[in-house]
Amino acid sequence: MDILGSLIVGLSSGALYAVFGVLLTLMAVLTRVINFSQVAVGVFGAYLSLRFIPLDLPGWAIVLIAIVASAAISCLLGWIISTWLGESSTTARSAVTVATLLGLISLSFIVFGTRPQPNPPLLIGPIVSFGTIAVTKVGVLMLVVAIAIAVLAKVVLTWTPLGVRLRAISDRQTAAELAGINVRGLQLLVWGAVGGLSGLVISIVGNTQAGSATSMIVLLIPAAAAALVGAFTNLWLTITGGLLVGGLQGVLTSFPEITLLRDWVPIIVIVLFLLWNQRKEVWDVAR
């Protein structure tokens, strides 16, 4: 495959990273939580619907069940954090999601094993082809979903009363409660919506990834790299970061002698941006 074709394939994966990066960023902005279990929640909900729901159901019904299951798991986690860690630091709140991630990985291994689960084909094949280069339907849809979420979030947070309340909760939860805002209800709304979207995305891409539940959870790493590019605050930079990571991975597959480095791209991006974010402190010490 030539470099251009590899790049396009990589951008399709990058669009998926961008979606989860956007969801991670939204959680960080609205709930002050770096939700390390975000992908795991979506994977567990989606694979739960495949494991225990009769496969004679139509594809849309299985996807709906996956969305509900993922939203319920996410709401439970959000309820725990909002109840006992309402005024805690972002670090403390995020630590709970690390424990949840490890628990869901272990539980996925026990419940689903290591074999790929049969996923109903929702979107397969290319949307357009140029010789050996194909732009997949799933890749285009993931990019559209990432952009749509970013636009919708911007509109809601900037121009609606709901957005004002959500920003107030994120900045000062106790003050928001004293102002009469239903803090817990709105926080659970955010947790449920983001969790449901995670389940939806995994249901759509699951049949193209052909992976086990535990291997799908690894999508967290490139998604976190994408979110870090946007500093967990800028949705557009996050989308760019996801495409950047996916594109670099795709290009590397064109060079057999270094193709193994593709798995290191998200780690390298994370390290570079962490170093970049700490540059001011280092320079101040040097001066």
Secondary structure, DSSP 4 states (H G I P E B T S, - for coil): --HHHHHHHHHHHHHHHHHHHHHHHHHHHHHS---TTHHHHHHHHHHHHHHHS-TTS-HHHHHHHHHHHHHHHHHHHHHHHHHH-TTS-HHHHHHHHHHHHHHHHHHHHHHH-SSPP----SS-SEEEEETTEEEEHHHHHHHHHHHHHHHHHHHHHHHSHHHHHHHHHHH-HHHHHHTT--HHHHHHHHHHHHHHHHHHHHHHHHHHH---HHHHHTTHHHHHHHHHHTTTT-HHHHHHHHHHHHHHHHHHTT-GGGGGGGGGHHHHHHHHHHHHHTHHHHHHHH-
